[in-house]
Amino acid sequence: MITEIGIIAGEIWHVLDKRGEITLACLVEDIDKPREMVLMSLGWLAREGHVKVLIEADTYTISLRETIAN
């Protein structure tokens, strides 16, 4: 299962890189995997600091974190 979570995390990364900021509902629809798997993969990316997750009026919005060059 860890391998599948990692693969889906990669899919999430590609969607966010292509589309920018996106709602959780749209992300789940774009990924076309079970919602639970998308949430686990998103949690992995969030824990590693790769994504920002914001909530406003019961809507979650996800985007990639900007990297800071040294």
TORZA-711649 format. One record per atom (N, C-alpha, C, O): residue number from 1; chain; residue in three letters; x, y, z. Coordinates in steps of 0.05 Angstrom, whole numbers, m for minus. Example, Ala and Ser with C-alpha at 12.3 -4.5 7.8 and 13.67 -1.06 7.14 Angstrom:
# TORZA-711649
@dovo: 1	miro: A	ketor: Ala	x: 264	y: m114	z: 156
@dovo: 1	miro: A	ketor: Ala	x: 246	y: m90	z: 156
@dovo: 1	miro: A	ketor: Ala	x: 264	y: m66	z: 156
@dovo: 1	miro: A	ketor: Ala	x: 285	y: m66	z: 169
@dovo: 2	miro: A	ketor: Ser	x: 257	y: m45	z: 142
@dovo: 2	miro: A	ketor: Ser	x: 273	y: m21	z: 143
@dovo: 2	miro: A	ketor: Ser	x: 258	y: 1	z: 157
@dovo: 2	miro: A	ketor: Ser	x: 268	y: 23	z: 161
END
This chain:
# TORZA-711649
@dovo: 1	miro: A	ketor: Met	x: 16	y: m24	z: 0
@dovo: 1	miro: A	ketor: Met	x: 0	y: 0	z: 0
@dovo: 1	miro: A	ketor: Met	x: 17	y: 25	z: 0
@dovo: 1	miro: A	ketor: Met	x: 10	y: 45	z: m12
@dovo: 2	miro: A	ketor: Ile	x: 40	y: 24	z: 14
@dovo: 2	miro: A	ketor: Ile	x: 58	y: 48	z: 14
@dovo: 2	miro: A	ketor: Ile	x: 66	y: 56	z: m14
@dovo: 2	miro: A	ketor: Ile	x: 68	y: 79	z: m20
@dovo: 3	miro: A	ketor: Thr	x: 72	y: 36	z: m31
@dovo: 3	miro: A	ketor: Thr	x: 80	y: 42	z: m58
@dovo: 3	miro: A	ketor: Thr	x: 58	y: 56	z: m73
@dovo: 3	miro: A	ketor: Thr	x: 63	y: 75	z: m88
@dovo: 4	miro: A	ketor: Glu	x: 33	y: 47	z: m70
@dovo: 4	miro: A	ketor: Glu	x: 10	y: 60	z: m83
@dovo: 4	miro: A	ketor: Glu	x: 6	y: 88	z: m74
@dovo: 4	miro: A	ketor: Glu	x: 0	y: 106	z: m89
@dovo: 5	miro: A	ketor: Ile	x: 9	y: 93	z: m47
@dovo: 5	miro: A	ketor: Ile	x: 7	y: 120	z: m36
@dovo: 5	miro: A	ketor: Ile	x: 28	y: 138	z: m49
@dovo: 5	miro: A	ketor: Ile	x: 22	y: 161	z: m55
@dovo: 6	miro: A	ketor: Gly	x: 52	y: 128	z: m52
@dovo: 6	miro: A	ketor: Gly	x: 74	y: 143	z: m64
@dovo: 6	miro: A	ketor: Gly	x: 68	y: 150	z: m93
@dovo: 6	miro: A	ketor: Gly	x: 74	y: 172	z: m102
@dovo: 7	miro: A	ketor: Ile	x: 58	y: 130	z: m108
@dovo: 7	miro: A	ketor: Ile	x: 51	y: 135	z: m136
@dovo: 7	miro: A	ketor: Ile	x: 29	y: 156	z: m138
@dovo: 7	miro: A	ketor: Ile	x: 31	y: 174	z: m155
@dovo: 8	miro: A	ketor: Ile	x: 9	y: 154	z: m122
@dovo: 8	miro: A	ketor: Ile	x: m13	y: 174	z: m123
@dovo: 8	miro: A	ketor: Ile	x: m2	y: 201	z: m114
@dovo: 8	miro: A	ketor: Ile	x: m11	y: 222	z: m125
@dovo: 9	miro: A	ketor: Ala	x: 16	y: 202	z: m95
@dovo: 9	miro: A	ketor: Ala	x: 28	y: 228	z: m87
@dovo: 9	miro: A	ketor: Ala	x: 42	y: 241	z: m111
@dovo: 9	miro: A	ketor: Ala	x: 40	y: 265	z: m115
@dovo: 10	miro: A	ketor: Gly	x: 55	y: 224	z: m128
@dovo: 10	miro: A	ketor: Gly	x: 67	y: 235	z: m152
@dovo: 10	miro: A	ketor: Gly	x: 46	y: 245	z: m171
@dovo: 10	miro: A	ketor: Gly	x: 51	y: 266	z: m184
@dovo: 11	miro: A	ketor: Glu	x: 24	y: 232	z: m174
@dovo: 11	miro: A	ketor: Glu	x: 2	y: 241	z: m191
@dovo: 11	miro: A	ketor: Glu	x: m9	y: 268	z: m181
@dovo: 11	miro: A	ketor: Glu	x: m14	y: 286	z: m197
@dovo: 12	miro: A	ketor: Ile	x: m12	y: 270	z: m155
@dovo: 12	miro: A	ketor: Ile	x: m21	y: 295	z: m143
@dovo: 12	miro: A	ketor: Ile	x: m2	y: 318	z: m150
@dovo: 12	miro: A	ketor: Ile	x: m10	y: 339	z: m158
@dovo: 13	miro: A	ketor: Trp	x: 24	y: 312	z: m146
@dovo: 13	miro: A	ketor: Trp	x: 45	y: 332	z: m152
@dovo: 13	miro: A	ketor: Trp	x: 42	y: 342	z: m181
@dovo: 13	miro: A	ketor: Trp	x: 43	y: 366	z: m186
@dovo: 14	miro: A	ketor: His	x: 39	y: 324	z: m200
@dovo: 14	miro: A	ketor: His	x: 37	y: 331	z: m228
@dovo: 14	miro: A	ketor: His	x: 12	y: 348	z: m233
@dovo: 14	miro: A	ketor: His	x: 13	y: 367	z: m249
@dovo: 15	miro: A	ketor: Val	x: m11	y: 341	z: m221
@dovo: 15	miro: A	ketor: Val	x: m35	y: 356	z: m224
@dovo: 15	miro: A	ketor: Val	x: m32	y: 384	z: m214
@dovo: 15	miro: A	ketor: Val	x: m39	y: 404	z: m227
@dovo: 16	miro: A	ketor: Leu	x: m20	y: 387	z: m190
@dovo: 16	miro: A	ketor: Leu	x: m16	y: 413	z: m178
@dovo: 16	miro: A	ketor: Leu	x: 4	y: 429	z: m194
@dovo: 16	miro: A	ketor: Leu	x: 1	y: 454	z: m196
@dovo: 17	miro: A	ketor: Asp	x: 25	y: 417	z: m204
@dovo: 17	miro: A	ketor: Asp	x: 45	y: 431	z: m220
@dovo: 17	miro: A	ketor: Asp	x: 32	y: 442	z: m246
@dovo: 17	miro: A	ketor: Asp	x: 39	y: 464	z: m255
@dovo: 18	miro: A	ketor: Lys	x: 14	y: 426	z: m257
@dovo: 18	miro: A	ketor: Lys	x: 1	y: 434	z: m282
@dovo: 18	miro: A	ketor: Lys	x: m21	y: 455	z: m278
@dovo: 18	miro: A	ketor: Lys	x: m23	y: 474	z: m292
@dovo: 19	miro: A	ketor: Arg	x: m38	y: 450	z: m257
@dovo: 19	miro: A	ketor: Arg	x: m62	y: 467	z: m253
@dovo: 19	miro: A	ketor: Arg	x: m58	y: 489	z: m232
@dovo: 19	miro: A	ketor: Arg	x: m74	y: 508	z: m232
@dovo: 20	miro: A	ketor: Gly	x: m38	y: 487	z: m216
@dovo: 20	miro: A	ketor: Gly	x: m35	y: 507	z: m194
@dovo: 20	miro: A	ketor: Gly	x: m54	y: 500	z: m171
@dovo: 20	miro: A	ketor: Gly	x: m57	y: 477	z: m164
@dovo: 21	miro: A	ketor: Glu	x: m66	y: 521	z: m160
@dovo: 21	miro: A	ketor: Glu	x: m84	y: 517	z: m137
@dovo: 21	miro: A	ketor: Glu	x: m110	y: 503	z: m146
@dovo: 21	miro: A	ketor: Glu	x: m120	y: 509	z: m167
@dovo: 22	miro: A	ketor: Ile	x: m119	y: 484	z: m130
@dovo: 22	miro: A	ketor: Ile	x: m142	y: 468	z: m138
@dovo: 22	miro: A	ketor: Ile	x: m157	y: 460	z: m112
@dovo: 22	miro: A	ketor: Ile	x: m145	y: 457	z: m91
@dovo: 23	miro: A	ketor: Thr	x: m183	y: 457	z: m115
@dovo: 23	miro: A	ketor: Thr	x: m199	y: 448	z: m92
@dovo: 23	miro: A	ketor: Thr	x: m195	y: 418	z: m88
@dovo: 23	miro: A	ketor: Thr	x: m188	y: 403	z: m106
@dovo: 24	miro: A	ketor: Leu	x: m199	y: 409	z: m63
@dovo: 24	miro: A	ketor: Leu	x: m196	y: 380	z: m58
@dovo: 24	miro: A	ketor: Leu	x: m216	y: 364	z: m75
@dovo: 24	miro: A	ketor: Leu	x: m208	y: 343	z: m85
@dovo: 25	miro: A	ketor: Ala	x: m240	y: 373	z: m78
@dovo: 25	miro: A	ketor: Ala	x: m260	y: 359	z: m94
@dovo: 25	miro: A	ketor: Ala	x: m250	y: 356	z: m123
@dovo: 25	miro: A	ketor: Ala	x: m253	y: 334	z: m134
@dovo: 26	miro: A	ketor: Cys	x: m239	y: 377	z: m135
@dovo: 26	miro: A	ketor: Cys	x: m229	y: 375	z: m162
@dovo: 26	miro: A	ketor: Cys	x: m204	y: 357	z: m163
@dovo: 26	miro: A	ketor: Cys	x: m201	y: 342	z: m183
@dovo: 27	miro: A	ketor: Leu	x: m187	y: 358	z: m143
@dovo: 27	miro: A	ketor: Leu	x: m164	y: 341	z: m143
@dovo: 27	miro: A	ketor: Leu	x: m172	y: 311	z: m142
@dovo: 27	miro: A	ketor: Leu	x: m160	y: 295	z: m157
@dovo: 28	miro: A	ketor: Val	x: m191	y: 304	z: m125
@dovo: 28	miro: A	ketor: Val	x: m200	y: 276	z: m124
@dovo: 28	miro: A	ketor: Val	x: m211	y: 268	z: m151
@dovo: 28	miro: A	ketor: Val	x: m207	y: 245	z: m159
@dovo: 29	miro: A	ketor: Glu	x: m226	y: 286	z: m163
@dovo: 29	miro: A	ketor: Glu	x: m238	y: 279	z: m190
@dovo: 29	miro: A	ketor: Glu	x: m216	y: 276	z: m211
@dovo: 29	miro: A	ketor: Glu	x: m218	y: 258	z: m227
@dovo: 30	miro: A	ketor: Asp	x: m196	y: 293	z: m211
@dovo: 30	miro: A	ketor: Asp	x: m174	y: 292	z: m230
@dovo: 30	miro: A	ketor: Asp	x: m157	y: 267	z: m227
@dovo: 30	miro: A	ketor: Asp	x: m148	y: 256	z: m247
@dovo: 31	miro: A	ketor: Ile	x: m152	y: 259	z: m202
@dovo: 31	miro: A	ketor: Ile	x: m135	y: 236	z: m197
@dovo: 31	miro: A	ketor: Ile	x: m149	y: 210	z: m204
@dovo: 31	miro: A	ketor: Ile	x: m136	y: 191	z: m213
@dovo: 32	miro: A	ketor: Asp	x: m175	y: 208	z: m201
@dovo: 32	miro: A	ketor: Asp	x: m191	y: 184	z: m208
@dovo: 32	miro: A	ketor: Asp	x: m181	y: 159	z: m193
@dovo: 32	miro: A	ketor: Asp	x: m179	y: 138	z: m205
@dovo: 33	miro: A	ketor: Lys	x: m176	y: 163	z: m167
@dovo: 33	miro: A	ketor: Lys	x: m169	y: 141	z: m149
@dovo: 33	miro: A	ketor: Lys	x: m188	y: 143	z: m126
@dovo: 33	miro: A	ketor: Lys	x: m201	y: 164	z: m122
@dovo: 34	miro: A	ketor: Pro	x: m190	y: 122	z: m109
@dovo: 34	miro: A	ketor: Pro	x: m208	y: 125	z: m86
@dovo: 34	miro: A	ketor: Pro	x: m200	y: 149	z: m68
@dovo: 34	miro: A	ketor: Pro	x: m177	y: 154	z: m63
@dovo: 35	miro: A	ketor: Arg	x: m220	y: 163	z: m59
@dovo: 35	miro: A	ketor: Arg	x: m216	y: 187	z: m43
@dovo: 35	miro: A	ketor: Arg	x: m198	y: 183	z: m20
@dovo: 35	miro: A	ketor: Arg	x: m181	y: 199	z: m13
@dovo: 36	miro: A	ketor: Glu	x: m201	y: 160	z: m6
@dovo: 36	miro: A	ketor: Glu	x: m184	y: 153	z: 17
@dovo: 36	miro: A	ketor: Glu	x: m154	y: 152	z: 9
@dovo: 36	miro: A	ketor: Glu	x: m137	y: 161	z: 24
@dovo: 37	miro: A	ketor: Met	x: m149	y: 141	z: m14
@dovo: 37	miro: A	ketor: Met	x: m121	y: 139	z: m23
@dovo: 37	miro: A	ketor: Met	x: m110	y: 167	z: m30
@dovo: 37	miro: A	ketor: Met	x: m87	y: 173	z: m24
@dovo: 38	miro: A	ketor: Val	x: m126	y: 183	z: m42
@dovo: 38	miro: A	ketor: Val	x: m118	y: 211	z: m49
@dovo: 38	miro: A	ketor: Val	x: m112	y: 226	z: m23
@dovo: 38	miro: A	ketor: Val	x: m92	y: 240	z: m21
@dovo: 39	miro: A	ketor: Leu	x: m129	y: 222	z: m3
@dovo: 39	miro: A	ketor: Leu	x: m124	y: 236	z: 23
@dovo: 39	miro: A	ketor: Leu	x: m99	y: 227	z: 37
@dovo: 39	miro: A	ketor: Leu	x: m84	y: 243	z: 48
@dovo: 40	miro: A	ketor: Met	x: m94	y: 200	z: 36
@dovo: 40	miro: A	ketor: Met	x: m69	y: 190	z: 48
@dovo: 40	miro: A	ketor: Met	x: m45	y: 201	z: 34
@dovo: 40	miro: A	ketor: Met	x: m25	y: 209	z: 46
@dovo: 41	miro: A	ketor: Ser	x: m46	y: 202	z: 7
@dovo: 41	miro: A	ketor: Ser	x: m23	y: 213	z: m8
@dovo: 41	miro: A	ketor: Ser	x: m20	y: 242	z: m4
@dovo: 41	miro: A	ketor: Ser	x: 3	y: 252	z: m3
@dovo: 42	miro: A	ketor: Leu	x: m41	y: 257	z: m2
@dovo: 42	miro: A	ketor: Leu	x: m40	y: 285	z: 3
@dovo: 42	miro: A	ketor: Leu	x: m28	y: 290	z: 31
@dovo: 42	miro: A	ketor: Leu	x: m13	y: 309	z: 35
@dovo: 43	miro: A	ketor: Gly	x: m36	y: 274	z: 50
@dovo: 43	miro: A	ketor: Gly	x: m25	y: 276	z: 77
@dovo: 43	miro: A	ketor: Gly	x: 5	y: 272	z: 77
@dovo: 43	miro: A	ketor: Gly	x: 20	y: 286	z: 91
@dovo: 44	miro: A	ketor: Trp	x: 14	y: 253	z: 61
@dovo: 44	miro: A	ketor: Trp	x: 43	y: 247	z: 58
@dovo: 44	miro: A	ketor: Trp	x: 57	y: 273	z: 48
@dovo: 44	miro: A	ketor: Trp	x: 77	y: 281	z: 59
@dovo: 45	miro: A	ketor: Leu	x: 46	y: 284	z: 26
@dovo: 45	miro: A	ketor: Leu	x: 58	y: 308	z: 15
@dovo: 45	miro: A	ketor: Leu	x: 58	y: 332	z: 34
@dovo: 45	miro: A	ketor: Leu	x: 77	y: 347	z: 36
@dovo: 46	miro: A	ketor: Ala	x: 36	y: 334	z: 49
@dovo: 46	miro: A	ketor: Ala	x: 34	y: 356	z: 69
@dovo: 46	miro: A	ketor: Ala	x: 54	y: 352	z: 91
@dovo: 46	miro: A	ketor: Ala	x: 67	y: 371	z: 100
@dovo: 47	miro: A	ketor: Arg	x: 57	y: 327	z: 101
@dovo: 47	miro: A	ketor: Arg	x: 76	y: 322	z: 123
@dovo: 47	miro: A	ketor: Arg	x: 104	y: 328	z: 114
@dovo: 47	miro: A	ketor: Arg	x: 120	y: 337	z: 131
@dovo: 48	miro: A	ketor: Glu	x: 111	y: 323	z: 89
@dovo: 48	miro: A	ketor: Glu	x: 137	y: 328	z: 79
@dovo: 48	miro: A	ketor: Glu	x: 141	y: 358	z: 71
@dovo: 48	miro: A	ketor: Glu	x: 163	y: 366	z: 64
@dovo: 49	miro: A	ketor: Gly	x: 120	y: 374	z: 74
@dovo: 49	miro: A	ketor: Gly	x: 122	y: 402	z: 69
@dovo: 49	miro: A	ketor: Gly	x: 121	y: 410	z: 39
@dovo: 49	miro: A	ketor: Gly	x: 129	y: 432	z: 32
@dovo: 50	miro: A	ketor: His	x: 110	y: 392	z: 22
@dovo: 50	miro: A	ketor: His	x: 110	y: 398	z: m6
@dovo: 50	miro: A	ketor: His	x: 85	y: 413	z: m15
@dovo: 50	miro: A	ketor: His	x: 84	y: 425	z: m37
@dovo: 51	miro: A	ketor: Val	x: 63	y: 412	z: 1
@dovo: 51	miro: A	ketor: Val	x: 38	y: 425	z: m7
@dovo: 51	miro: A	ketor: Val	x: 28	y: 443	z: 15
@dovo: 51	miro: A	ketor: Val	x: 34	y: 440	z: 38
@dovo: 52	miro: A	ketor: Lys	x: 12	y: 462	z: 7
@dovo: 52	miro: A	ketor: Lys	x: m3	y: 479	z: 25
@dovo: 52	miro: A	ketor: Lys	x: m32	y: 470	z: 24
@dovo: 52	miro: A	ketor: Lys	x: m43	y: 466	z: 2
@dovo: 53	miro: A	ketor: Val	x: m45	y: 468	z: 46
@dovo: 53	miro: A	ketor: Val	x: m74	y: 462	z: 47
@dovo: 53	miro: A	ketor: Val	x: m87	y: 484	z: 63
@dovo: 53	miro: A	ketor: Val	x: m81	y: 488	z: 87
@dovo: 54	miro: A	ketor: Leu	x: m106	y: 498	z: 50
@dovo: 54	miro: A	ketor: Leu	x: m120	y: 519	z: 63
@dovo: 54	miro: A	ketor: Leu	x: m150	y: 512	z: 64
@dovo: 54	miro: A	ketor: Leu	x: m160	y: 498	z: 46
@dovo: 55	miro: A	ketor: Ile	x: m164	y: 522	z: 84
@dovo: 55	miro: A	ketor: Ile	x: m193	y: 518	z: 85
@dovo: 55	miro: A	ketor: Ile	x: m207	y: 545	z: 88
@dovo: 55	miro: A	ketor: Ile	x: m199	y: 562	z: 104
@dovo: 56	miro: A	ketor: Glu	x: m228	y: 548	z: 72
@dovo: 56	miro: A	ketor: Glu	x: m244	y: 572	z: 74
@dovo: 56	miro: A	ketor: Glu	x: m273	y: 564	z: 67
@dovo: 56	miro: A	ketor: Glu	x: m278	y: 553	z: 45
@dovo: 57	miro: A	ketor: Ala	x: m291	y: 570	z: 85
@dovo: 57	miro: A	ketor: Ala	x: m319	y: 564	z: 81
@dovo: 57	miro: A	ketor: Ala	x: m324	y: 535	z: 73
@dovo: 57	miro: A	ketor: Ala	x: m338	y: 529	z: 54
@dovo: 58	miro: A	ketor: Asp	x: m312	y: 517	z: 88
@dovo: 58	miro: A	ketor: Asp	x: m315	y: 488	z: 84
@dovo: 58	miro: A	ketor: Asp	x: m304	y: 478	z: 57
@dovo: 58	miro: A	ketor: Asp	x: m311	y: 456	z: 49
@dovo: 59	miro: A	ketor: Thr	x: m287	y: 493	z: 44
@dovo: 59	miro: A	ketor: Thr	x: m274	y: 485	z: 19
@dovo: 59	miro: A	ketor: Thr	x: m244	y: 484	z: 24
@dovo: 59	miro: A	ketor: Thr	x: m231	y: 504	z: 32
@dovo: 60	miro: A	ketor: Tyr	x: m232	y: 460	z: 19
@dovo: 60	miro: A	ketor: Tyr	x: m203	y: 457	z: 21
@dovo: 60	miro: A	ketor: Tyr	x: m191	y: 464	z: m6
@dovo: 60	miro: A	ketor: Tyr	x: m200	y: 455	z: m27
@dovo: 61	miro: A	ketor: Thr	x: m169	y: 479	z: m5
@dovo: 61	miro: A	ketor: Thr	x: m155	y: 487	z: m29
@dovo: 61	miro: A	ketor: Thr	x: m126	y: 478	z: m26
@dovo: 61	miro: A	ketor: Thr	x: m114	y: 483	z: m5
@dovo: 62	miro: A	ketor: Ile	x: m115	y: 465	z: m46
@dovo: 62	miro: A	ketor: Ile	x: m88	y: 454	z: m45
@dovo: 62	miro: A	ketor: Ile	x: m71	y: 466	z: m66
@dovo: 62	miro: A	ketor: Ile	x: m80	y: 470	z: m89
@dovo: 63	miro: A	ketor: Ser	x: m45	y: 471	z: m60
@dovo: 63	miro: A	ketor: Ser	x: m26	y: 480	z: m79
@dovo: 63	miro: A	ketor: Ser	x: 1	y: 471	z: m71
@dovo: 63	miro: A	ketor: Ser	x: 6	y: 463	z: m48
@dovo: 64	miro: A	ketor: Leu	x: 20	y: 471	z: m90
@dovo: 64	miro: A	ketor: Leu	x: 48	y: 465	z: m83
@dovo: 64	miro: A	ketor: Leu	x: 60	y: 488	z: m68
@dovo: 64	miro: A	ketor: Leu	x: 53	y: 511	z: m73
@dovo: 65	miro: A	ketor: Arg	x: 78	y: 482	z: m49
@dovo: 65	miro: A	ketor: Arg	x: 92	y: 502	z: m35
@dovo: 65	miro: A	ketor: Arg	x: 114	y: 513	z: m54
@dovo: 65	miro: A	ketor: Arg	x: 125	y: 499	z: m70
@dovo: 66	miro: A	ketor: Glu	x: 118	y: 539	z: m52
@dovo: 66	miro: A	ketor: Glu	x: 140	y: 551	z: m68
@dovo: 66	miro: A	ketor: Glu	x: 166	y: 543	z: m56
@dovo: 66	miro: A	ketor: Glu	x: 169	y: 544	z: m31
@dovo: 67	miro: A	ketor: Thr	x: 185	y: 537	z: m72
@dovo: 67	miro: A	ketor: Thr	x: 212	y: 531	z: m62
@dovo: 67	miro: A	ketor: Thr	x: 228	y: 556	z: m62
@dovo: 67	miro: A	ketor: Thr	x: 225	y: 574	z: m79
@dovo: 68	miro: A	ketor: Ile	x: 246	y: 557	z: m43
@dovo: 68	miro: A	ketor: Ile	x: 263	y: 581	z: m40
@dovo: 68	miro: A	ketor: Ile	x: 291	y: 573	z: m48
@dovo: 68	miro: A	ketor: Ile	x: 303	y: 555	z: m35
@dovo: 69	miro: A	ketor: Ala	x: 302	y: 586	z: m68
@dovo: 69	miro: A	ketor: Ala	x: 329	y: 580	z: m78
@dovo: 69	miro: A	ketor: Ala	x: 349	y: 592	z: m59
@dovo: 69	miro: A	ketor: Ala	x: 345	y: 614	z: m48
@dovo: 70	miro: A	ketor: Asn	x: 371	y: 578	z: m54
@dovo: 70	miro: A	ketor: Asn	x: 392	y: 589	z: m36
@dovo: 70	miro: A	ketor: Asn	x: 412	y: 605	z: m52
@dovo: 70	miro: A	ketor: Asn	x: 431	y: 615	z: m41
END
